Amino acid sequence: MILILELAFLVAGVYALFTAKMPAWIVGKGYKAEGSPVRLLGALMAALLPGVFCGSFGIGIIAGMSNFDPTLLVIVFEIGAVIAVAVIVTVALRRIRQPDSPAQPFVSSISDKKLE
């Protein structure tokens, strides 16, 4: 389950890095987030999976030298990292996002006179 969240963060983060737009399913319905702050959040979201992998690998190496089972420590580390990134992204997006303006109706400058 955690891997699914990390992969979703990776996909959304890479999308935000390349387009400077956050996907609508993260920002919320009726809002948009664009610009360089979104790229920074995208970099944070994309770095979550490799960062957790490297951290867990390091915990495993240290545990191998110390002769203890690292399973619980790795799970707590992984869940903590996902929650921390989710909170940071949520709080930052609340400040960055703007209401998405609906499409304006087309107004013609031609009067409604009948052509005779």
Buried (B, 14 or more C-beta within 10 A) or exposed (E): EEEEBBEBBBEBBBBBBEEBBBBEEBBBEEBBBBEEBBBBBBEBBBBBBEBBEEBBEEBEEEBEEEEEEBEEBBEEBBBEBBEEBBEEBEEBBEEBBEEBEEEEEEEEEEEEEEEE
